[in-house]
């Protein structure tokens, strides 16, 4: 598609969405310009319309936990890339997109073949072996904040932790971390589709830079093999060049964006629940359940989409679904389904089934890095509030300008200046 046609398509899409929003179409209300406002009341309005809610945009919206879980596990559905839900493809020049070109947007058998290459790096044993490294990274960044009275919780801590860990896995030097954070943020915003040609140009520039950077790393690893992620992908020998680029880029984008927003949302949740915050500090055994409740109540990823595959086997709430029909699964709403989670809008660290949330999806596409995100979030949040027990919001919180991704983009905080020794 030419840039002129792409620009026209974006403008037409905005006009159509605007017209349907005036008619209060639920799909158009969901696809609104910014996610800076609280989305949960909208999810409840959609839930009130039924378990399956049609939109004039051609999609079906699902808030029901049981149905969301069933669709995610059903092989009659496949992943639905942006192009399938009305978003034009803005790529040019054979660029590789770490999201749409990776196994994240591949159905079996390709999905399993590509995922299998890197899955050994995310086993429970691998996570156990990585714990000490994560703790050291968290403590180092907190040491650097010692004596400060004000700092941006996201830019100076929450974003630095996961990017350091994933860059270690990819063999990326520390000097490149700031660029990697920028690339990860741009890629995450692209999940919503393109809202302007300025965004398209920034996204394309990011892809060019990231593709070139990763291609260099791959070439270096071919010349001097090692045992990091890229080295293992090369040693496996089953991946084409584009698959190598897409998988490495996916680990960067997904490994960064999910965890930074888990930490950011977790900080806001703890500040709103002082008793739970104190329990997080005092009782290490409670940390994991607190993190699960953060993931349930305010997840970093708000929804996903699936598409009925050819064959006519797809069904939803007992009814057949036509091939190609897109189902938008509002997993953040499913996480608050009152039929599954009692008093669903309340933060309850003792909730017995909190871990049953759909934040990391379900079925074959269950998030590969879920264990790593959980561990990083738990270690980071507990260490942060141990070090800064009086941490509080110190300015205006700016949220991520995304509908699918939820979390603070800038979170200014204040603490009482002190110079404590590092906590091991």
C-alpha positions as CSV (number, residue, x, y, z in Angstrom):
1,X,0.0,0.0,0.0
2,X,1.4,3.4,-1.0
3,X,1.8,6.1,1.7
4,X,-1.0,8.2,0.1
5,X,-3.4,5.3,0.2
6,X,-2.3,4.5,3.8
7,X,-2.9,8.1,4.9
8,X,-6.3,8.0,3.3
9,X,-7.1,4.7,5.0
10,X,-6.1,6.1,8.4
11,X,-8.3,9.2,7.9
12,X,-11.3,7.1,6.7
13,X,-10.8,4.7,9.6
14,X,-10.9,7.6,12.1
15,X,-14.0,9.0,10.5
16,X,-15.8,5.7,10.7
17,X,-14.8,5.1,14.3
18,X,-15.9,8.6,15.2
19,X,-19.3,8.1,13.6
20,X,-19.8,4.8,15.3
21,X,-18.7,6.2,18.6
22,X,-21.5,8.8,18.3
23,X,-23.9,5.9,18.0
24,X,-22.3,4.4,21.1
25,X,-21.3,1.2,19.2
26,X,-19.4,-0.9,21.8
27,X,-16.6,-1.8,19.5
28,X,-16.0,1.8,18.5
29,X,-16.1,2.9,22.1
30,X,-13.4,0.3,22.9
31,X,-11.2,1.6,20.0
32,X,-10.9,5.1,21.2
33,X,-8.0,7.5,20.9
34,X,-6.4,7.1,24.3
35,X,-6.5,4.6,27.2
36,X,-5.5,7.3,29.8
37,X,-9.0,7.1,31.3
38,X,-10.2,4.2,33.4
39,X,-11.4,1.5,30.9
40,X,-13.2,-0.7,33.5
41,X,-16.6,1.1,33.6
42,X,-16.7,0.6,29.8
43,X,-16.1,-3.1,30.1
44,X,-18.9,-3.3,32.6
45,X,-21.3,-1.5,30.2
46,X,-20.3,-4.0,27.5
47,X,-20.8,-6.9,29.9
48,X,-24.3,-5.7,30.7
49,X,-25.2,-6.1,27.0
50,X,-24.5,-9.8,27.1
51,X,-21.9,-12.5,27.0
52,X,-21.3,-11.9,23.3
53,X,-21.7,-8.4,22.0
54,X,-21.7,-7.6,18.3
55,X,-20.2,-4.4,16.9
56,X,-21.0,-2.7,13.6
57,X,-17.3,-2.8,13.0
58,X,-17.7,-6.5,12.2
59,X,-16.3,-8.0,15.4
60,X,-17.7,-9.8,18.4
61,X,-16.8,-8.6,21.9
62,X,-16.5,-11.1,24.8
63,X,-16.2,-10.2,28.5
64,X,-17.3,-13.5,29.9
65,X,-14.5,-15.5,31.6
66,X,-15.7,-18.9,30.6
67,X,-16.1,-18.0,26.9
68,X,-12.8,-16.1,26.7
69,X,-10.9,-19.1,28.2
70,X,-12.7,-21.5,25.8
71,X,-11.9,-19.5,22.7
72,X,-8.2,-19.1,23.7
73,X,-8.0,-22.9,24.1
74,X,-10.0,-23.8,20.9
75,X,-7.9,-24.9,17.9
76,X,-10.8,-23.8,15.7
77,X,-9.6,-20.2,16.3
78,X,-6.4,-18.6,15.2
79,X,-4.6,-15.4,16.0
80,X,-6.0,-12.3,14.4
81,X,-3.3,-9.8,13.2
82,X,-4.2,-6.2,12.9
83,X,-4.7,-6.5,9.2
84,X,-7.6,-8.8,9.9
85,X,-9.4,-6.3,12.0
86,X,-9.3,-3.4,9.5
87,X,-5.8,-2.1,10.1
88,X,-3.7,-1.5,7.0
89,X,-0.2,-2.9,6.9
90,X,2.2,0.0,6.9
91,X,5.4,-2.0,6.4
92,X,7.7,-1.3,3.4
93,X,10.9,-2.7,2.1
94,X,10.7,-6.2,3.6
95,X,11.1,-5.0,7.2
96,X,10.5,-7.6,10.0
97,X,8.0,-6.7,12.7
98,X,8.8,-8.5,16.0
99,X,5.1,-8.7,16.8
100,X,3.2,-9.6,13.6
101,X,6.0,-11.6,12.0
102,X,6.9,-13.7,15.1
103,X,5.3,-16.8,16.6
104,X,3.0,-14.5,18.6
105,X,1.0,-14.2,15.4
106,X,1.5,-17.7,14.0
107,X,-0.9,-20.6,14.4
108,X,0.2,-24.3,14.8
109,X,2.3,-25.9,13.6
110,X,4.6,-22.9,12.9
111,X,3.8,-21.5,16.3
112,X,5.0,-24.5,18.2
113,X,8.0,-25.1,16.0
114,X,9.4,-21.6,16.5
115,X,8.4,-21.3,20.2
116,X,10.0,-24.6,21.0
117,X,13.5,-23.2,20.1
118,X,13.5,-20.6,22.9
119,X,11.1,-22.2,25.4
120,X,14.0,-24.0,27.4
121,X,15.2,-20.5,28.4
122,X,11.9,-19.9,30.3
123,X,11.4,-23.2,32.2
124,X,10.9,-23.2,36.0
125,X,14.5,-24.4,36.4
126,X,15.8,-21.6,34.2
127,X,13.8,-19.1,36.3
128,X,15.2,-20.5,39.5
129,X,18.7,-20.1,38.1
130,X,18.0,-16.5,37.1
131,X,16.6,-15.3,40.5
132,X,19.9,-14.2,42.0
133,X,20.7,-12.2,38.9
134,X,17.4,-10.4,39.0
135,X,17.8,-9.6,42.7
136,X,21.2,-8.1,42.0
137,X,19.9,-6.0,39.1
138,X,17.0,-4.6,41.2
139,X,19.3,-3.8,44.2
140,X,21.8,-2.1,41.9
141,X,19.2,0.2,40.4
142,X,17.7,1.0,43.8
143,X,21.3,1.8,45.1
144,X,21.5,4.4,42.3
145,X,18.3,6.1,43.6
146,X,19.5,6.3,47.2
147,X,19.5,9.8,48.5
148,X,17.1,11.1,45.8
149,X,13.9,12.8,47.0
150,X,12.2,12.6,43.6
151,X,12.5,10.3,40.6
152,X,10.4,8.8,37.8
153,X,9.5,5.4,38.9
154,X,9.0,4.1,35.4
155,X,12.0,5.6,33.5
156,X,14.5,5.2,36.4
157,X,13.5,1.9,37.8
158,X,10.5,-0.1,36.4
159,X,11.7,0.1,32.7
160,X,15.3,-0.5,33.6
161,X,14.8,-3.8,35.4
162,X,13.2,-5.9,32.6
163,X,15.3,-4.3,29.8
164,X,18.5,-5.2,31.7
165,X,17.3,-8.8,32.2
166,X,16.1,-9.3,28.6
167,X,19.3,-7.6,27.2
168,X,21.4,-10.0,29.2
169,X,19.5,-12.9,27.6
170,X,20.1,-11.4,24.2
171,X,23.7,-10.4,24.8
172,X,23.1,-6.7,24.3
173,X,25.6,-4.3,26.0
174,X,24.4,-1.8,28.7
175,X,25.2,1.1,26.4
176,X,22.3,0.1,24.2
177,X,19.6,-0.1,26.9
178,X,18.1,3.3,26.4
179,X,17.6,2.6,22.7
180,X,16.1,-0.7,23.5
181,X,13.6,0.9,25.9
182,X,12.6,3.4,23.2
183,X,12.2,0.7,20.6
184,X,10.1,-1.5,23.0
185,X,7.8,1.4,23.8
186,X,7.2,2.3,20.1
187,X,6.5,-1.4,19.3
188,X,4.0,-1.7,22.1
189,X,2.1,1.3,21.0
190,X,1.8,-0.2,17.5
191,X,-0.4,-3.0,18.8
192,X,-3.3,-0.6,18.6
193,X,-2.6,0.1,14.9
194,X,-1.6,3.3,13.3
195,X,-3.4,6.6,14.2
196,X,-1.3,8.9,12.0
197,X,1.4,9.0,9.4
198,X,3.7,10.5,12.0
199,X,3.3,7.3,14.0
200,X,3.8,5.2,10.9
201,X,7.1,7.0,10.2
202,X,8.3,6.6,13.8
203,X,7.3,2.9,13.7
204,X,9.1,2.3,10.4
205,X,12.3,4.1,11.7
206,X,12.2,1.9,14.8
207,X,11.8,-1.3,12.7
208,X,14.8,-0.3,10.5
209,X,17.0,0.5,13.5
210,X,16.0,-2.6,15.4
211,X,16.3,-4.9,12.4
212,X,19.8,-3.6,11.6
213,X,20.8,-3.8,15.3
214,X,19.6,-7.4,15.6
215,X,21.1,-8.4,12.3
216,X,24.5,-7.2,13.6
217,X,24.1,-9.2,16.8
218,X,23.2,-12.3,14.8
219,X,26.2,-11.9,12.5
220,X,28.5,-11.5,15.6
221,X,27.1,-14.6,17.1
222,X,27.7,-16.5,13.9
223,X,31.3,-15.5,14.0
224,X,31.7,-16.1,17.8
225,X,29.0,-18.6,19.0
226,X,27.8,-18.4,22.6
227,X,25.0,-19.7,24.8
228,X,22.6,-16.7,25.0
229,X,19.2,-16.6,23.3
230,X,20.6,-15.7,19.9
231,X,23.3,-18.3,20.2
232,X,20.8,-21.0,21.0
233,X,18.6,-20.0,18.1
234,X,21.5,-20.2,15.7
235,X,22.7,-23.5,17.2
236,X,19.2,-25.0,16.6
237,X,19.5,-24.3,12.9
238,X,15.8,-24.4,12.1
239,X,15.0,-20.7,11.9
240,X,15.1,-18.6,8.7
241,X,16.8,-15.2,9.0
242,X,13.4,-13.4,9.3
243,X,12.4,-15.8,12.1
244,X,15.6,-15.1,14.0
245,X,15.0,-11.3,13.7
246,X,11.3,-11.6,14.7
247,X,11.9,-13.9,17.7
248,X,14.8,-11.8,19.1
249,X,12.7,-8.7,18.7
250,X,9.6,-10.3,20.2
251,X,11.5,-11.3,23.3
252,X,12.7,-7.7,23.6
253,X,9.3,-6.1,23.1
254,X,7.2,-8.6,25.1
255,X,9.8,-9.2,27.8
256,X,10.0,-5.4,28.4
257,X,6.5,-4.1,28.0
258,X,4.6,-6.6,30.1
259,X,6.9,-6.4,33.1
260,X,7.4,-2.6,33.1
261,X,3.6,-2.2,33.3
262,X,3.2,-4.9,35.9
263,X,5.7,-3.0,38.1
264,X,4.0,0.4,37.4
265,X,0.5,-0.9,38.0
266,X,1.7,-2.7,41.0
267,X,3.2,0.4,42.6
268,X,-0.1,2.3,42.0
269,X,-2.0,-0.6,43.6
270,X,0.3,-0.7,46.6
271,X,0.0,3.0,47.1
272,X,-3.8,2.7,47.1
273,X,-3.7,-0.2,49.6
274,X,-1.3,0.7,52.4
275,X,-2.0,-2.4,54.5
276,X,-1.2,-4.7,51.5
277,X,1.9,-2.7,50.9
278,X,3.1,-3.3,54.4
279,X,2.3,-7.0,54.1
280,X,4.3,-7.1,50.9
281,X,7.3,-5.8,52.9
282,X,6.8,-7.9,56.0
283,X,5.7,-11.2,54.7
284,X,7.8,-12.7,51.8
285,X,5.3,-15.6,51.5
286,X,2.5,-13.2,50.5
287,X,4.4,-11.7,47.6
288,X,3.4,-14.1,44.9
289,X,-0.3,-13.9,45.7
290,X,-0.2,-10.1,45.8
291,X,1.4,-10.1,42.4
292,X,-1.3,-12.4,41.0
293,X,-4.0,-10.0,42.3
294,X,-2.2,-7.1,40.6
295,X,-2.1,-9.0,37.4
296,X,-5.8,-9.9,37.7
297,X,-7.1,-6.5,38.7
298,X,-5.2,-4.2,36.4
299,X,-3.4,-6.3,33.7
300,X,-0.7,-4.8,31.4
301,X,-2.4,-6.3,28.4
302,X,-6.2,-5.5,28.2
303,X,-7.4,-7.6,25.4
304,X,-6.5,-9.9,22.5
305,X,-8.2,-11.2,19.4
306,X,-8.9,-14.5,17.7
307,X,-10.3,-15.3,14.3
308,X,-12.5,-18.3,13.2
309,X,-10.4,-20.5,11.0
310,X,-11.6,-22.2,7.8
311,X,-13.3,-25.5,8.4
312,X,-16.5,-24.3,10.0
313,X,-15.7,-25.8,13.5
314,X,-15.6,-22.5,15.4
315,X,-18.5,-22.0,17.8
316,X,-19.2,-19.3,20.4
317,X,-21.8,-19.6,23.2
318,X,-23.2,-22.6,21.3
319,X,-23.5,-20.9,17.9
320,X,-21.3,-21.4,14.8
321,X,-18.9,-18.5,13.9
322,X,-18.3,-17.7,10.2
323,X,-14.8,-18.2,8.9
324,X,-12.8,-15.0,9.3
325,X,-15.0,-13.5,12.0
326,X,-12.9,-11.7,14.6
327,X,-13.5,-12.2,18.3
328,X,-12.2,-9.5,20.6
329,X,-11.5,-11.2,24.0
330,X,-11.6,-8.5,26.7
331,X,-9.4,-10.5,29.1
332,X,-9.1,-7.5,31.5
333,X,-12.9,-7.7,31.8
334,X,-12.9,-11.5,32.1
335,X,-10.5,-11.0,35.0
336,X,-13.4,-9.1,36.8
337,X,-16.2,-11.5,35.9
338,X,-18.3,-11.7,39.0
339,X,-19.3,-15.3,38.2
340,X,-15.6,-16.3,38.8
341,X,-14.1,-13.7,41.0
342,X,-16.2,-12.5,44.0
343,X,-16.3,-8.8,44.6
344,X,-14.2,-8.5,41.4
345,X,-13.3,-4.8,41.6
346,X,-11.8,-5.0,45.0
347,X,-8.1,-5.7,45.6
348,X,-7.9,-8.8,47.7
349,X,-4.5,-10.3,48.3
350,X,-6.1,-13.4,49.8
351,X,-8.2,-14.2,46.8
352,X,-7.9,-18.0,46.5
353,X,-8.3,-18.1,42.7
354,X,-6.4,-15.0,41.7
355,X,-4.0,-17.0,39.6
356,X,-6.8,-18.1,37.3
357,X,-6.7,-14.7,35.6
358,X,-6.3,-14.6,31.8
359,X,-3.7,-11.9,31.8
360,X,-1.1,-14.2,30.2
361,X,-3.7,-15.7,27.8
362,X,-4.4,-19.4,27.8
363,X,-4.0,-22.4,25.6
364,X,-1.1,-22.8,23.1
365,X,-0.5,-19.0,23.2
366,X,0.0,-18.8,26.9
367,X,2.7,-16.3,27.5
368,X,6.1,-17.8,27.2
369,X,7.6,-15.3,29.6
370,X,4.9,-15.4,32.2
371,X,7.2,-16.9,34.9
372,X,9.9,-14.3,34.2
373,X,7.4,-11.4,34.4
374,X,6.0,-12.7,37.7
375,X,9.5,-13.1,39.2
376,X,10.7,-9.7,38.1
377,X,7.5,-8.0,39.3
378,X,7.6,-9.8,42.7
379,X,11.3,-9.1,43.3
380,X,11.1,-5.5,42.1
381,X,8.0,-4.5,44.1
382,X,9.1,-6.0,47.4
383,X,12.6,-4.6,47.2
384,X,11.3,-1.1,46.2
385,X,9.0,-0.8,49.2
386,X,11.5,-2.3,51.6
387,X,14.0,0.4,50.4
388,X,11.5,3.3,50.2
389,X,8.6,2.5,52.7
390,X,7.3,6.1,52.4
391,X,7.3,6.2,48.6
392,X,4.4,8.3,47.3
393,X,3.1,9.9,44.1
394,X,4.9,13.2,43.5
395,X,3.2,14.6,40.5
396,X,0.9,13.9,37.5
397,X,0.8,10.3,36.4
398,X,1.0,9.9,32.6
399,X,-0.5,6.7,31.3
400,X,0.6,4.7,28.2
401,X,-1.1,6.2,25.1
402,X,-2.5,2.7,24.2
403,X,-5.8,0.9,24.4
404,X,-4.4,-2.6,24.5
405,X,-1.5,-1.8,26.8
406,X,-2.2,-0.4,30.3
407,X,0.3,1.1,32.6
408,X,2.0,4.4,33.6
409,X,4.4,5.9,31.1
410,X,5.7,8.4,33.7
411,X,5.1,8.0,37.4
412,X,6.8,10.7,39.4
413,X,7.4,9.7,43.0
414,X,8.8,11.3,46.2
415,X,10.6,9.7,49.1
416,X,12.3,10.9,52.2
417,X,16.0,11.3,51.4
418,X,18.2,8.8,53.1
419,X,21.3,6.9,52.3
420,X,20.7,3.3,53.3
421,X,23.1,0.4,52.7
422,X,22.2,-1.9,49.9
423,X,19.7,-4.6,50.9
424,X,20.8,-8.1,49.9
